[in-house]
Amino acid sequence: MLKSTLSALGGRPRAFDGVLDQAGGIILGKDHEIRLAITCLLANGHLLIEDLPGMGKTTLAHTLARLLGLQFSRIQFTSDLLPADITGVSIFERDKSEFRFLPGPVFAQLVLADEINRATPKTQSALLEAMEEGQVTAEGQTRQLPTPFFVIATQNPAHQIGTFPLPESQLDRFLMRLELGYPDRAAERALLTAGGQRARAEQLPPMLKAEDLPALQKEAAAMHTAGPLIDYVQALVEATRHNPAFQHGLSPRAGLALLAAARAWAWLAGRDMVLPDDVQAVLPAVARHRLRSAQGGGYAQDEDIAALIRSVAIP
């Protein structure tokens, strides 16, 4: 069944060629970041995008939802948002003399948690169970979320007014953290000439069907991972625990996340096995938000992660 599904889609890596091309035509000059975002989805993870306002974070989420054929929902996080505004609420129907549950916006296949750090930690925590277990427990009853279920959260830098820091437990639910950054000169010129890309994103045709994604995610998770490759991942994780550049090292769950992301990256590249290059390609996005710099306590710096990669020998 899996082979027939992939064949109908046109082959393993080819299934996403159109997605990458079309998304690259909307989010200009950010092909690497788009590939990482799709890798995160293939690895069955969730994505945190942190950057200044106006950098294309929301447009990227809209674009992926359209191209992947996913049911889309957007939650605008504000300081007065309540957990029930996310998960849903029960209302009493007088004519039936019973309560009926009204699902919240979290009941969608791709949920955009926009400016997540503008809500209080209590409200942010409403996403914890959904992101970890794929379900929501409200008023004593557990309800399953749609499949696939993918959260893209955006947040503004912590120094901006009206933001609350994400708890470490919430950060750890995100498989990857990305920064889009400013476009290069050519990409920005094209953007200025076109007059913005949001309207184009809304008109994109689906390149995949949502029901096909679980099979593709299973294919990516089944990528061959040799023993020496696992040794390399373990050595990287272990090295973070003894590196003076970081306050603390990566957890075992972070090691699992790194392996899952490396498998999905290798799958997307059309390979049959995971290579050390795949691990190195995804390590910054997987580890940056999980490691705290020993100087200042902020996110780990790219140069520290690059030095970590150089310090660990490939088996």
PETAWO-V889214 format. One record per residue. N is the residue number from 1. RES is the residue in one small letter. SS is DSSP state (a for helix, b for strand, c for the rest). PHI is phi as a letter, one per 20 degrees, with the letter a starting at -180 (none if undefined). Layout:
# PETAWO-V889214
n=N res=RES ss=SS phi=PHI
n=N res=RES ss=SS phi=PHI
This chain:
# PETAWO-V889214
n=1 res=m ss=c phi=none
n=2 res=l ss=a phi=f
n=3 res=k ss=a phi=f
n=4 res=s ss=a phi=f
n=5 res=t ss=a phi=f
n=6 res=l ss=a phi=f
n=7 res=s ss=a phi=f
n=8 res=a ss=a phi=f
n=9 res=l ss=a phi=e
n=10 res=g ss=c phi=n
n=11 res=g ss=c phi=o
n=12 res=r ss=c phi=f
n=13 res=p ss=a phi=f
n=14 res=r ss=a phi=f
n=15 res=a ss=a phi=g
n=16 res=f ss=a phi=d
n=17 res=d ss=a phi=g
n=18 res=g ss=a phi=f
n=19 res=v ss=a phi=f
n=20 res=l ss=a phi=f
n=21 res=d ss=a phi=f
n=22 res=q ss=a phi=f
n=23 res=a ss=a phi=f
n=24 res=g ss=a phi=f
n=25 res=g ss=a phi=f
n=26 res=i ss=a phi=e
n=27 res=i ss=c phi=e
n=28 res=l ss=c phi=f
n=29 res=g ss=c phi=m
n=30 res=k ss=c phi=c
n=31 res=d ss=a phi=f
n=32 res=h ss=a phi=f
n=33 res=e ss=a phi=f
n=34 res=i ss=a phi=f
n=35 res=r ss=a phi=f
n=36 res=l ss=a phi=f
n=37 res=a ss=a phi=f
n=38 res=i ss=a phi=f
n=39 res=t ss=a phi=g
n=40 res=c ss=a phi=f
n=41 res=l ss=a phi=f
n=42 res=l ss=a phi=f
n=43 res=a ss=c phi=e
n=44 res=n ss=c phi=m
n=45 res=g ss=c phi=d
n=46 res=h ss=c phi=c
n=47 res=l ss=b phi=c
n=48 res=l ss=b phi=d
n=49 res=i ss=b phi=d
n=50 res=e ss=b phi=d
n=51 res=d ss=c phi=a
n=52 res=l ss=c phi=f
n=53 res=p ss=c phi=g
n=54 res=g ss=c phi=n
n=55 res=m ss=c phi=e
n=56 res=g ss=c phi=o
n=57 res=k ss=a phi=f
n=58 res=t ss=a phi=f
n=59 res=t ss=a phi=f
n=60 res=l ss=a phi=f
n=61 res=a ss=a phi=f
n=62 res=h ss=a phi=g
n=63 res=t ss=a phi=f
n=64 res=l ss=a phi=f
n=65 res=a ss=a phi=f
n=66 res=r ss=a phi=f
n=67 res=l ss=a phi=f
n=68 res=l ss=c phi=e
n=69 res=g ss=c phi=m
n=70 res=l ss=c phi=e
n=71 res=q ss=c phi=f
n=72 res=f ss=b phi=d
n=73 res=s ss=b phi=b
n=74 res=r ss=b phi=d
n=75 res=i ss=b phi=d
n=76 res=q ss=b phi=e
n=77 res=f ss=c phi=e
n=78 res=t ss=c phi=c
n=79 res=s ss=c phi=f
n=80 res=d ss=c phi=d
n=81 res=l ss=c phi=f
n=82 res=l ss=c phi=d
n=83 res=p ss=a phi=g
n=84 res=a ss=a phi=f
n=85 res=d ss=a phi=f
n=86 res=i ss=a phi=e
n=87 res=t ss=a phi=e
n=88 res=g ss=b phi=p
n=89 res=v ss=b phi=b
n=90 res=s ss=b phi=e
n=91 res=i ss=b phi=d
n=92 res=f ss=b phi=e
n=93 res=e ss=b phi=e
n=94 res=r ss=c phi=f
n=95 res=d ss=c phi=f
n=96 res=k ss=c phi=d
n=97 res=s ss=c phi=l
n=98 res=e ss=b phi=b
n=99 res=f ss=b phi=e
n=100 res=r ss=b phi=c
n=101 res=f ss=b phi=e
n=102 res=l ss=b phi=d
n=103 res=p ss=b phi=f
n=104 res=g ss=c phi=e
n=105 res=p ss=c phi=f
n=106 res=v ss=c phi=f
n=107 res=f ss=c phi=e
n=108 res=a ss=c phi=b
n=109 res=q ss=c phi=f
n=110 res=l ss=b phi=c
n=111 res=v ss=b phi=d
n=112 res=l ss=b phi=e
n=113 res=a ss=b phi=e
n=114 res=d ss=b phi=e
n=115 res=e ss=c phi=l
n=116 res=i ss=a phi=g
n=117 res=n ss=a phi=e
n=118 res=r ss=a phi=e
n=119 res=a ss=c phi=e
n=120 res=t ss=c phi=f
n=121 res=p ss=a phi=g
n=122 res=k ss=a phi=f
n=123 res=t ss=a phi=f
n=124 res=q ss=a phi=g
n=125 res=s ss=a phi=f
n=126 res=a ss=a phi=f
n=127 res=l ss=a phi=e
n=128 res=l ss=a phi=g
n=129 res=e ss=a phi=f
n=130 res=a ss=a phi=f
n=131 res=m ss=a phi=f
n=132 res=e ss=a phi=e
n=133 res=e ss=a phi=d
n=134 res=g ss=c phi=m
n=135 res=q ss=b phi=b
n=136 res=v ss=b phi=c
n=137 res=t ss=b phi=d
n=138 res=a ss=b phi=c
n=139 res=e ss=c phi=l
n=140 res=g ss=c phi=n
n=141 res=q ss=b phi=c
n=142 res=t ss=b phi=e
n=143 res=r ss=b phi=c
n=144 res=q ss=b phi=f
n=145 res=l ss=c phi=e
n=146 res=p ss=c phi=f
n=147 res=t ss=c phi=c
n=148 res=p ss=c phi=f
n=149 res=f ss=c phi=c
n=150 res=f ss=b phi=c
n=151 res=v ss=b phi=d
n=152 res=i ss=b phi=d
n=153 res=a ss=b phi=d
n=154 res=t ss=b phi=d
n=155 res=q ss=b phi=b
n=156 res=n ss=c phi=e
n=157 res=p ss=c phi=g
n=158 res=a ss=c phi=f
n=159 res=h ss=c phi=f
n=160 res=q ss=c phi=f
n=161 res=i ss=c phi=f
n=162 res=g ss=c phi=n
n=163 res=t ss=c phi=d
n=164 res=f ss=c phi=d
n=165 res=p ss=c phi=f
n=166 res=l ss=c phi=f
n=167 res=p ss=c phi=f
n=168 res=e ss=a phi=g
n=169 res=s ss=a phi=f
n=170 res=q ss=a phi=f
n=171 res=l ss=a phi=g
n=172 res=d ss=c phi=f
n=173 res=r ss=c phi=f
n=174 res=f ss=c phi=e
n=175 res=l ss=c phi=f
n=176 res=m ss=b phi=c
n=177 res=r ss=b phi=c
n=178 res=l ss=b phi=c
n=179 res=e ss=c phi=c
n=180 res=l ss=c phi=f
n=181 res=g ss=c phi=m
n=182 res=y ss=c phi=f
n=183 res=p ss=c phi=f
n=184 res=d ss=c phi=f
n=185 res=r ss=a phi=f
n=186 res=a ss=a phi=f
n=187 res=a ss=a phi=f
n=188 res=e ss=a phi=f
n=189 res=r ss=a phi=f
n=190 res=a ss=a phi=f
n=191 res=l ss=a phi=f
n=192 res=l ss=a phi=f
n=193 res=t ss=a phi=f
n=194 res=a ss=a phi=f
n=195 res=g ss=c phi=n
n=196 res=g ss=c phi=n
n=197 res=q ss=c phi=d
n=198 res=r ss=a phi=f
n=199 res=a ss=a phi=f
n=200 res=r ss=a phi=f
n=201 res=a ss=a phi=f
n=202 res=e ss=a phi=f
n=203 res=q ss=c phi=e
n=204 res=l ss=c phi=f
n=205 res=p ss=c phi=e
n=206 res=p ss=c phi=f
n=207 res=m ss=c phi=e
n=208 res=l ss=c phi=c
n=209 res=k ss=c phi=d
n=210 res=a ss=a phi=g
n=211 res=e ss=a phi=f
n=212 res=d ss=a phi=e
n=213 res=l ss=a phi=f
n=214 res=p ss=a phi=g
n=215 res=a ss=a phi=f
n=216 res=l ss=a phi=f
n=217 res=q ss=a phi=f
n=218 res=k ss=a phi=f
n=219 res=e ss=a phi=f
n=220 res=a ss=a phi=f
n=221 res=a ss=a phi=f
n=222 res=a ss=c phi=e
n=223 res=m ss=c phi=g
n=224 res=h ss=b phi=f
n=225 res=t ss=c phi=c
n=226 res=a ss=c phi=f
n=227 res=g ss=a phi=g
n=228 res=p ss=a phi=f
n=229 res=l ss=a phi=f
n=230 res=i ss=a phi=f
n=231 res=d ss=a phi=g
n=232 res=y ss=a phi=f
n=233 res=v ss=a phi=f
n=234 res=q ss=a phi=f
n=235 res=a ss=a phi=f
n=236 res=l ss=a phi=f
n=237 res=v ss=a phi=f
n=238 res=e ss=a phi=f
n=239 res=a ss=a phi=f
n=240 res=t ss=a phi=f
n=241 res=r ss=c phi=f
n=242 res=h ss=c phi=c
n=243 res=n ss=c phi=e
n=244 res=p ss=c phi=f
n=245 res=a ss=c phi=f
n=246 res=f ss=b phi=d
n=247 res=q ss=c phi=f
n=248 res=h ss=c phi=b
n=249 res=g ss=c phi=e
n=250 res=l ss=c phi=f
n=251 res=s ss=c phi=e
n=252 res=p ss=a phi=g
n=253 res=r ss=a phi=f
n=254 res=a ss=a phi=f
n=255 res=g ss=a phi=f
n=256 res=l ss=a phi=f
n=257 res=a ss=a phi=f
n=258 res=l ss=a phi=f
n=259 res=l ss=a phi=f
n=260 res=a ss=a phi=f
n=261 res=a ss=a phi=f
n=262 res=a ss=a phi=f
n=263 res=r ss=a phi=f
n=264 res=a ss=a phi=f
n=265 res=w ss=a phi=f
n=266 res=a ss=a phi=f
n=267 res=w ss=a phi=f
n=268 res=l ss=a phi=f
n=269 res=a ss=c phi=e
n=270 res=g ss=c phi=n
n=271 res=r ss=c phi=e
n=272 res=d ss=c phi=d
n=273 res=m ss=b phi=b
n=274 res=v ss=c phi=e
n=275 res=l ss=c phi=d
n=276 res=p ss=a phi=g
n=277 res=d ss=a phi=g
n=278 res=d ss=a phi=f
n=279 res=v ss=a phi=f
n=280 res=q ss=a phi=f
n=281 res=a ss=a phi=f
n=282 res=v ss=a phi=e
n=283 res=l ss=a phi=g
n=284 res=p ss=a phi=g
n=285 res=a ss=a phi=f
n=286 res=v ss=a phi=e
n=287 res=a ss=a phi=e
n=288 res=r ss=c phi=g
n=289 res=h ss=c phi=e
n=290 res=r ss=c phi=e
n=291 res=l ss=c phi=d
n=292 res=r ss=b phi=d
n=293 res=s ss=b phi=f
n=294 res=a ss=c phi=f
n=295 res=q ss=c phi=d
n=296 res=g ss=c phi=n
n=297 res=g ss=c phi=n
n=298 res=g ss=c phi=f
n=299 res=y ss=b phi=g
n=300 res=a ss=c phi=f
n=301 res=q ss=c phi=e
n=302 res=d ss=a phi=g
n=303 res=e ss=a phi=f
n=304 res=d ss=a phi=f
n=305 res=i ss=a phi=f
n=306 res=a ss=a phi=f
n=307 res=a ss=a phi=f
n=308 res=l ss=a phi=f
n=309 res=i ss=a phi=f
n=310 res=r ss=a phi=f
n=311 res=s ss=a phi=e
n=312 res=v ss=c phi=d
n=313 res=a ss=c phi=f
n=314 res=i ss=c phi=e
n=315 res=p ss=c phi=f
